[in-house]
């Protein structure tokens, strides 16, 4: 899953499903273009499939983030924005496939 992006002039809210092995495990045609747009256009976010559990504290280049962990196999995207070299929004969004909705 690739979320958002920047063309050099515009930011995007597009969500694309991408296979790490397109020849052996392609994204099914019926899934392409089916994921709801991200709630705002942005770039420079971080995403992961996190495991169920408690909050965790991460330190990265001196910046500290407290990350809430979500149920297994739920895509989570944090930060991002329409700027460079600064902190993104203090929010994480999860994607709920059955409702095709992003939640904060």
Secondary structure by P-SEA (a helix, b strand, c coil): cccbbbcccccccbbbbbbccccccccccccccccccccccccbbbbbbcccccbbbbbccccccccccccccbbbbcccccccccccccbbbbbbcccccccc
